[in-house]
């Protein structure tokens, strides 16, 4: 008994350290397999309230294997009957007969297969001969889904193993229910943040635009914008509001909307635009600061006038040069009683791209800032020629190179950081 309690304590401690739903499901599967003596398994998340998210996670099973299993009629498997909410579906052991072995029908006499033919076929293809399924049910949310572990031979857990895995699953279901609610909250916040950003970029003669935006799990305040202005001009902006969560997302939306208004009124003077924005921020949200960069562009003349407030410098990328635009040092908005800094004028050559970005791209690397800047510069200088004509391909190349081998939404250095890239290629 002491040994069993120690095992359960260790497994539940490991589960409690999982910080998101996906890693929690993986840890749950591994622990359950160890408790029932199985090698493979899968968990199907299908909350009974219908609000999602729905997902299937496998242990020792590839995507193709999971696809084969999903072709089996749900009513033919014990875990499928759990998912369908049948009143007599409680899971348990299911031992498959040897391939081709018939068993008596319930009425006796004639012989028929013991299990669904498709179930037999999939089991033979994947090489499992028995399974043990349990429902995932939490007190607050009801049925979350079902888990099933697969045996390579005709086997089933003994009474001790059933008791242990039953205790573990009851505890794990409550943890998974909490992670599910966290995942839903993150998804809702990410949706709101995306809705506050441009639904599409404008089409303006003489320039091609592309943007990439990845929201951190807690929802951050990084934003971007591109808007047409009178006389064929265009405004480009990126910024970052301090903090995270719903309040930062709301502040980001207000700041972006205000900047659009100021840009329409006096966009040809980026310093005036940022000065107005700073005054608004100081009066309406005195406890918050923000960085921002606004650029007034004349695509026909390939002329850009820009000003920054504590923001990362733009990067000019072309065949003959890759260099940071030297902007004057200035404090973020909301940090001083009155903000003002001189503007900078640049003239991109035909085919050159101006890249605006937020410091989340640099912080996600986990490097000191000077090394992160060097990494970004090297990535921009190494953009393949085939990608230089496409700002979207250029952004993707930089993300893959600066954050190699990682999905930007899952970089371990600091996953709370948002990432924004806005690229403008001039014809």
Helices and strands as residue ranges (DSSP letters): H 2-16, H 21-36, E 40-45, E 55-59, H 63-70, G 74-76, H 78-83, E 92-95, E 103-104, E 111-112, H 117-126, E 130-138, E 142-151, H 159-195, E 207-214, E 220-229, G 230-232, E 233-244, H 246-266, H 270-284, E 290-298, E 303-309, E 315-317, E 322-324, E 344-346, E 353-357, H 360-363, H 369-381, H 385-388, H 391-402, G 408-410, E 419-426
